[in-house]
Amino acid sequence: MVVTRFAPSPTGFMHVGNLRTALYAYLIARANGGKFILRIEDTDQERFVDGAIELIYKTLKDAGIEYDEGPDIGGPSAPYVQSQRKEIYKKYAEMLVEKGGAYYCFCTKERLENLKNEEGAFEYDRHCRNLSKEEVEKKLKNGVSYVIRQKMPTEGETCFDDLVFGHVSVKNQELQDIILLKSDGLPTYNFAHVVDDHLMGVTHVVRGSEYIASSPKHVLLYDAFGWERPKYVHLPLLMGKNEDGSFSKLSKRHGAVSFQDLTDEGYLPQAIINYIAFLGWKSKQTTEEFFSLDELKKLFKIEEINKSPSVFDYEKLNWFNKAYILNMPFEEFKTLAQKYLPNQLKGEKQDKILSLIKPRIEKLADIEEVTQIFIHSRGFDAALFENKKNKTSAEQAKQILPVVQECLQSQENFSNDALFASLSKLAEKLNIKVGALMWIVRIALTFTQATPGGATEILEVLGKDESLKRIEAAIKNL
């Protein structure tokens, strides 16, 4: 059975790169009828952020990624938080020493500091690697502080095959004897995740390509224990577009890069997941771009994951999100919009306002800005009356708006249809195109070129008194 896991560190909001890793690991498991595990890797206590574990639970839930085992639901390999598995790691580290794959290192901090070169780079000189058994036992008996280091081979090569990047090989002389168990008894990532993955039966390790360089150390641990190696699935880098048009590894300088940031800005979880699925994968079975999570489970294949870095493109994400908003049932959209809709607009006309803006926004956070025209008109700008297509001008507006004002004053029915009929007749009477008249009216009401809705729809939302007030102001300014 295929078993994958997602093992984040509780250090804050979940970066979209981590979310992609979780998504791909989840899809690989589900596509193969396997199991997906959540494990919390919190051995780096200095970076621990209060509330981050709960945020991981919430993010995965909001994204629709369900795990079969985890800290909050349990499972046969519990506990699923590494800081609670301290004795397990100590046991296996000592076991590895007995097998000859690791050794006790008693070097002091001061000694290690002296091993740094002029550039500050550190390379351990394997000082304790060949201590006799008697020397080790004596130091342990005397309570000398120690770490346990991995005993790396010094000749030959270590190789492994990655399901995305292919054959990977490294010369063993380039490998350092890394720390497996720290002096406080907690393991390093390099050791803990190998022990956990073996004990939890993980068959496919899915993670970012930045871990490829560390993987030879990990497969050597499997070999030293005599365990079967898992299959490795390293994912391509995620890049962001810089202001100068170049690309670099995705980071905060590229904008909102955590799932929480994106949802706060009004991106829908299903749109985010749909978009992130394409950041490193593309189905060869269809050209379709819109997939539900259930559809992705059926389609996803490891062999379709790309090696090349993927660029996180906000324009493409906006395109996805707009499509999801457009296809969303109105009542669902109305519920989500309440967080972003200004309080002044929550009332009997909010359904009309929301129906106008729904096809015109890319994300929910746009609602506040787009609806401002219903609260107040923007500053007067006579140049906006100029429109080549409609052949309108400020001078023409100066002549026409008083007539429009008079027409609206006598208008009893201020619904969209009735207003459109009245203004259409007025345009015919004035011998101008309906489009030209509507342009002049819309600009006078909003002083905005692009608006959610046409002139008569805006008139209906504003109501008679506010509409006449704005047209009067436009006439005076002209």
N, C-alpha and C positions, 0 to 999 in steps of 0.2 A: 504493500500500500504506500502511495506517495504521502509523505508527511512534510509539511513546510512550517516555518515559524516566522513571526515578526517579533523582533527583540529590541525595542527602542529604549533609550536612556531617558529617564524623567528629568529633563533639563529645561523644560519650557514648552512653548507651543510646537505643534508638529509641522515641521518643514514639508513642503510639497514633495521633496525628494524622498523623505521617509514614508510619506503617504503612498507614493508610487511603489516603493519597496513592499509595503504592506499589501497594496492592491495586487501586485504581480504574484507575490507569494500566495495570497488567497486564491487568485484565479488559477494558478498552477495546481493547487490542491483540489479545488472544486472541479476543474476540467478533467481531472483524473480520478474523481471519486474518492479523493483522499481526505486527510485531516489537516487542519490549520490551527496552530498554537500561538497564543500570545504569551511572551515572557518579558519581564521587566529587568533590564540590565542596569542595576543601580550601584555597582561596586565603586564607581567614582563618586564618593559621597560629597566631595567638595563642590561638584557641579549640580548636586541634587536641588530641585526647586519644589517647594511645598505646593501641593495641589496638581503637580504635573502628571502624576499617575492617573488621577481622576479625569484629567483633560485627555489623556490617551484613550481611556474608556469611551469618553463622550465623542471624541473625534471619529473613532472607528464605528461607533453606533450611528452617528449622523451620516457617515459615509456609506452605511449599509454593509460594512465588512464584519461578518460574524465569525467568531473563533470558537473552536470546539473545546479547547482547554485554556485556562488562564487564571490569573490571581483571584479574580472576583467570582469565578464559576467553578474553580477546582479542576480536578482530573487526576489520573493515576500517577503523574510525575510531580505532584505538588511537593513543596511550594514552588510557585512560578516567579518569585522575586529573588534575585540572586543574593541579596544581602541576608536572606533567610536560609541560604544553602551553604553557609560558611563551612560547616563541618564536612560537608560532602567534598568540597574542593580540597580541604586539608587532607582528607583521606586519600583522594586520588593523586594529589601531589606527592605524598609520601610513598604511595604505591609506585609512582613513576621513578622516584629515586631508587627504590628497590630493584626496578627493572633496568636501571642504568640509563634511563632517558632524561634524568634531571639530577641536580645536585644542590646541596646546601651552600649558600654563599654568605659569609660572615663579614664581608667588607663594610667598613664604616662609611658614613656619608662623606667624611673628610677625605678619605682615600679615593672615593669615587669622583669627588670634585676635581682632584688632581689629574684625573684621566682625560679631562676635556682639553682639546687642542686650542690654538689661538682663535679659531672661529667659533669656539663654544660647542663644537660637536663632540659627542661622547661615544666612546667605543670601549666596552668592557674587555679587559685583558685576560679574562678567564683565570684569575688568580686563585680562586678556590676550587677550580674544576677537578684538580687531582689530589685534593686532600685525602689523607688515609682515613680509613673507617674509624680508627682510634682517635685521630685528631677531631673528626666530626663529632663523635660521641662525647668527647671531653668538653667541647664547646657547648654542645646542647645541654649537657649535664650542668654546666656552669651558668646556664641561662643567657648565653651570648645571643644578641639579636641576630636574626638571619632572614634571608629571603630564599626561595627555591627558584633556581634558574633551569631553563631547558638546555640540555646538552646537545648542541647542534653538531652534525657531521661537518668535518672540515675539508673533505675532499669530495669530488664527484659533483653530481647535479641532483636537484630535487625537481620532479616534474608532476604536473597534474593536468587533466583535461577539463576545460570549462565549456559548458554547453552553449555559451554565446561567443566567447573570445577564442575558443579552440585550445590548442596545446600551449601550455605555459611552462617554461623551464628557468631555473635560476641556479647559478653556481653556488655550491654550499659554502665556499670560502667567504661569500658575501654576507652570510647570515651571522647574526650576533646571538650570544647566549642570553636570550631575553628572560625577564622575570616572569614567573608563572604565579607564584604566591608571594604577596608582599609581607613586610614585617608585622603588619597588623592582623595578619591571617586572612585578609581578603584577597581574592584572586585578581589577576589582570584580565582584561577582555580576552586576550589571546588564549588564555587557559580556560576560563570559565565557560565560554560559549562552546568550546569543543567538548568539554565534559557534559554540559547540558544537552547539546545536540545529540550526543551519543545516547545518554540516558533517556532522552525523550523520543528516541527513534526517528529523528529528523533524517529524511532521505535526500532532500534538496535544500541546499543553503542558498537563499536568494538575498542578495545585497548589492550595494553600489560597487562600481568598478574600482573605486579607490582602495578596496580591500584586496585586489588581485596581488599586489606586492607582498601582502602579509600571508597570503594563502599557503605558500610553501612551508612556513612555520607550523601552520595548522595541520596540514596533511602529515607532517613529520610526527606530530603528537598522536594522530590516529595510528600511524605505523608503530610508534613506540609502545602504545598500549596493546597493539594487536587487534585494533578495531577496524571494521570496514569503513572506508572513506565514503562520505556523502557525495552526491553530485553537486557541482557548483554552478550557480547561475548568477553571473555578475552583470549588473545593469549598466547601460551607458551613462556617461556624465550628463547632468542637467545644466544647461547654460542659460545665461541671461543676456539680453542685448544692452550694451552700454550706450551712453549718450552720443559717443562719437561713431556709433555704428558697429563697433567691434563687439566681440563676445567674450565673456568670462564666466567662471563657475557661478551658478545662481546664488545670490546672497541678498541681504536686506537692501543693499543699494539699488536693487532692481525693482523695489516696491514690495507689495504684500506677497510674502513667500511662505506664509504658514496657512494651513487650512482655516484656522480661526480668523486670521486677517481677511481672507477671501470671503468667508461667510459673513463677516461683519460688514464688508463692503457690498453685500447683497448678491454674491454669486451663489447659485443654488448647488447644494451638495451633489446632486445627480449630474449637473453640468460639469462640475469640477472633476468628478470621477471619470465621466465620459472623455473629457479632454486629456486628463492625466494618463489614461490608458494608451493614448497615442504618442506619449512622450517616450518612445523607445520601442513601440510595437505597431505593426500594421498587418491586418488580416490579408492573406492572399486568397481568401475564399469569397470576398465581397468587396465592393467599392463603397459600401454604405459607411457613413461616419457617425450616425447616431445609434447608440446601443444602450440598453438597460444593463444593469449589473447581471441579471439573469442571462441575458443574451451573451454578455462577455464571458461568462462561465463556460458556455458551450463552444465559443469560438477560439478562445485563447490557446495559443501553442507556443512553447518555448522556442522552437526553431524559427519563429517569426519575429523574435526580439532582435533589434538592430545592435550593431557594435558602435555605430557612429553616435557622437554626442547629440542630444536633443535640445532644442531651444524653447524655453518657456516663453510663449508669445501671447501677450495680453490681448492683442487684437483677435487672435484665434479663439481665445477663451471667451472674449466678449461675444463673438459670433455664436459660439455654442450656447452661452447663457441666454442671449436674446431669443434664440430659437426655442429654448426650453420655456422661457417666460411666455412667449407667444402661444405655445401649445398648451399652456397650463389652464386648467378650468378656472373660470373667473372667480368663483368663491374661494378657491385655494389662494389665488393671487391676492384677493382682497384681504385675506387673513394675514398673509406675509407682509403686505404693504403697510399695515397699520403702524409698524415700527418706524417707518420712514415718512409717512404722510404727515405734513404739518397739522397741528391740532385745529387751526382755523378752518381747515378744509374737511374736517370730520363732521359730517352731518348729512342732510337729506340729498345733497348733490355729490357726495363722495363717489357713489357708484358711477355717475356720469364722468367724473374726473378720471377715475381709475380706468374706465373703458377707453378713454381718449389716450391715456399715456401708455397703456399696456403694450401696444404694438410699437412704441417709439423709444423704449428704454432698453439698455443693454444689461443693466444690473439694478437691483432694488434700491441701492443707495442713490441712483439717479433721480428717484422720485422727488426728493426734497427740492432739488435744483429745478427740475422740469416743471414743477407745479407752482413755482414762485410767481409766475405771470398771473395766477388766479388770486394772488394775495396783493400784489402791487405791480404797477406798470414800471418798466425800466425807464431810465432817463430819456428825455426827448432827443431825437436825432432825425432831423428833417431828411437826411440823405437816405434813410431807409425807405422812404416813399418812392425813391427812384428804382424802377424795375424795367429792364429792357424787354423781357418777354411780354409783360402786360402793358408796356408803353405808358407807365405811370410816372408821375413826378410830384414833387412837393407843391408846386404851383397848382397842379390839378387837384391835389388833395385839399388845398386851401379853398378851392371852389366847391368841391363835392361834399366835404364833411358837414357843412351847415345843413345841406339838403338831407343827408343821412340822419343827422340829429333830429330834424323835424319829423322824418319818417318814423324813427324809433320812438319818439315822444308820443306818437299817436298809436303805436303798436300795443295792442292789449295782450295778445298771445305771444309770450316770449319763449316759445319752444323752438327748437332748431328748424323743424320743417316749416313752421309759420314764418319765421324770420328769413329763411332762405327764399320762400315764395315772395315775400314783400320786397326784399333787396333785389331779387331778380327782376321784378317789375320796375323797380326804380332804375336799374341799370338800362333797361330797355327805354325808359322814358328819357334818360340822360344821353342815350345813344352811345353808350360805352359797353365794353364786354363785361360780363358778369365777373369774370376772373379779375379784371382790373379793379372793379368796385370792391370786391372782397379783399383784395390785397391792401387797398387803402384803409379799409375798416379794420382789418386785422393788425396792421402796423399801428394805427391810432390807438388801439386797445392795449397793445403789448410792447411796441417798439422792439420786437424780436423777429428776426427773419424766419427762423424755424420754430414752430409752435406745435404743441400737441392738440391737433384739431384745427378746423378752419374757422373763419370769422364768425359764422352763425353759431357754431358749437361753443365758441368762447363767449359769445354774447349770452347764450342760454345759461352757462355756468356762472358768469358774473352777475346776471340779473339786470333788470332795467335800470335801477338807480345807479349802480356802479358803472355800467356801460356808458350811460349818458354823462356821468361825471368825467370819465376818461376821455370821451370824445370832445367834451367841452374844453378840457385842458389842452388837448391836441390843437384845437382850433385857435385858442389863445396863443399858444406857442408859435403856430404858423404865422 
